[in-house]
Amino acid sequence: MQVYSDPSRENEKWALPDVEVFQLTARECAEMDQDRVREWMRKHEYRLASMNGKVQEKMFDAMIEQECIEGGWFFHYCFPGCLPDSDPFGPYPTAQAAKDAAIEMTTGE
């Protein structure tokens, strides 16, 4: 969902929404942090994770459990059809909470 970081701009003729709110699973969150994934792949029991799907599944399951990685709602700054201008912020429990956080971060309200 695309939203405005400053809701007062919604009625401006040429203004575009500049925040995208989206949901990620715990697995998707774990996959985003490539440094952490590489660190886990250095462990002896997961050294074949890049070549074996079963080993990769076990690695991500262990990673999510041991590091308490949670899915949820996130937001990042970007215009429609463009690449993000920021890293994702979150997780938040609901889409509305992520939207509210984006507005608060931008406007301070």
matplotlib code that plots the C-alpha trace (Angstrom):
import matplotlib.pyplot as plt

x = [0.0, 1.3, 0.7, 1.8, 4.4, 2.8, -1.1, -1.6, -0.2, -2.9, -5.0, -2.2, -2.6, 0.9, 1.9, 2.6, 2.6, 6.1, 5.9, 5.2, 3.7, 4.1, 4.1, 6.9, 7.0, 9.7, 11.5, 11.5, 12.9, 15.7, 16.5, 16.9, 19.9, 22.6, 25.4, 23.5, 22.8, 26.5, 27.4, 25.0, 26.3, 29.8, 28.5, 29.5, 26.0, 24.8, 27.8, 25.8, 22.8, 23.5, 23.3, 20.7, 17.2, 16.6, 19.8, 18.7, 15.2, 16.8, 19.2, 16.4, 14.2, 17.0, 17.9, 14.3, 14.0, 17.3, 17.4, 13.6, 13.1, 9.5, 7.5, 5.2, 4.4, 7.2, 7.5, 10.1, 10.3, 9.8, 7.7, 5.4, 7.3, 10.7, 13.2, 13.1, 15.0, 15.5, 15.9, 12.7, 11.6, 9.7, 8.3, 5.0, 2.0, -0.5, -0.4, -2.0, 0.8, 3.5, 1.7, 1.4, 5.1, 6.0, 4.0, 5.3, 8.9, 8.4, 6.2, 7.0, 3.3]
y = [0.0, 3.4, 6.3, 9.8, 10.5, 13.9, 13.4, 17.1, 16.5, 14.0, 16.7, 18.4, 17.8, 16.8, 15.1, 11.4, 9.0, 8.4, 5.5, 1.9, -0.3, -4.0, -7.3, -9.8, -13.3, -14.3, -16.2, -13.1, -11.0, -13.6, -13.7, -9.9, -9.7, -11.2, -10.6, -12.7, -15.4, -15.6, -15.9, -18.8, -20.5, -20.5, -22.9, -26.5, -27.9, -25.4, -25.2, -26.7, -24.4, -22.6, -25.9, -28.0, -26.8, -29.1, -27.8, -24.2, -24.8, -26.2, -23.2, -20.6, -22.4, -22.5, -18.9, -17.7, -19.7, -18.9, -15.2, -14.7, -13.2, -12.1, -11.2, -8.2, -5.0, -2.7, 0.5, 2.2, 5.4, 5.2, 6.7, 4.5, 2.4, 3.4, 1.5, 2.2, 5.2, 3.6, 0.3, -1.2, 0.0, -2.5, -4.9, -3.4, -5.5, -4.0, -2.1, 0.9, 0.9, 0.9, 3.8, 5.8, 5.2, 6.5, 9.6, 10.2, 9.7, 12.3, 14.9, 14.3, 14.1]
z = [0.0, -0.9, 1.6, 2.1, 4.8, 5.2, 5.1, 4.4, 0.9, -0.1, -1.8, -3.7, -7.4, -8.2, -5.0, -5.0, -2.1, -0.8, 1.6, 0.9, 3.7, 3.2, 5.1, 5.4, 6.9, 9.5, 6.7, 4.4, 7.3, 7.9, 4.2, 4.0, 6.3, 4.0, 6.5, 9.0, 6.4, 5.4, 9.1, 9.6, 6.4, 7.9, 10.6, 9.9, 9.8, 7.3, 4.9, 2.1, 2.5, -0.8, -2.7, -0.8, -0.2, 2.8, 4.6, 3.8, 5.3, 8.5, 8.6, 8.3, 10.8, 13.3, 12.6, 13.1, 16.3, 17.9, 17.0, 17.6, 14.2, 13.6, 10.6, 10.5, 8.8, 7.5, 5.6, 3.5, 1.6, -2.1, -4.9, -6.9, -9.4, -8.0, -5.9, -2.2, -0.8, 2.6, 4.4, 5.8, 9.2, 11.4, 12.2, 13.4, 14.5, 11.9, 8.6, 10.4, 13.0, 10.3, 8.5, 11.7, 12.4, 9.0, 9.4, 12.9, 11.7, 9.0, 10.6, 14.3, 15.0]

ax = plt.figure().add_subplot(projection="3d")
ax.plot(x, y, z, "-o")
ax.set_aspect("equal")
plt.show()
